[in-house]
Amino acid sequence: DIQMTQSPSSLSASVGDRVTITCRASQGIRNDLGWYQQKPGKAPKRLIYAASSLQSGVPSRFSGSGSGTEFTLTISSLQPEDFATYYCLQHNSYPLLTFGGGTKVEIK
Amino acid sequence: EVQLVESGGGLVQPGGSLRLSCAASGFTFSSYWMSWVRQAPGKGLEWVANIKQDGSEKYYVDSVKGRFTISRDNAKNSLYLQMNSLRAEDTAVYYCARVSIGLHLDYWGQGTLVTVSS
């Protein structure tokens, strides 16, 4: 089974900060990874697919990179509406899927 | 507009059963794989099960194998999750989600809460 290790589990940041979240796969998964944002009480929302492709309608301050075993989600300038929990999801082993543990982005 | 609406959640005793439903609209339901994902209170997301377009292939996370059954009725544009032998650790919000052509979960329902407690 492919394990996804996401770090950090939480972080505090200020509006305007650059934020980076990392996901590491237990084995190579090419670019078969997406990033999701979840706000309290809401369903997750897809931000990035194929590791680096921005979902339509998602602000360009979000970007994804990586391939193989290490992936990053970067928010270039944190906005108030970006305070949320972020998850990576690998589908290299589809139909079996694995989420990362999540990163909660809080206001500093 | 793609919509997924879950229903069927509630309070059930340990060892009991519950059937969740997900009504789909706004897309050709029979053309897509579908998924169930759950989230325990205060915890992260966990993929639960996937089903192929025609229902011929089904896959589960190890922790629910033998207890949960995913199914679909393409004539009714509906996805189901039959949950038997429920345990306290199955307490969660259950989401249905559409699997995109690129194998991502591109649309999600609002979720339905299942609470397993005596």
Interface residues (C-beta under 8 A of the other chain):
Chain A: D32 G34 Y36 Q38 K42 A43 P44 K45 R46 Y49 A50 Y87 L89 H91 Y94 P95 L96 L97 T98 F99 G100 G101 G102
Chain B: W33 S35 V37 G44 L45 E46 W47 N50 K52 E57 Y59 V61 Y95 S100 G102 L103 H104 L105 D106 W108 G109 Q110 G111
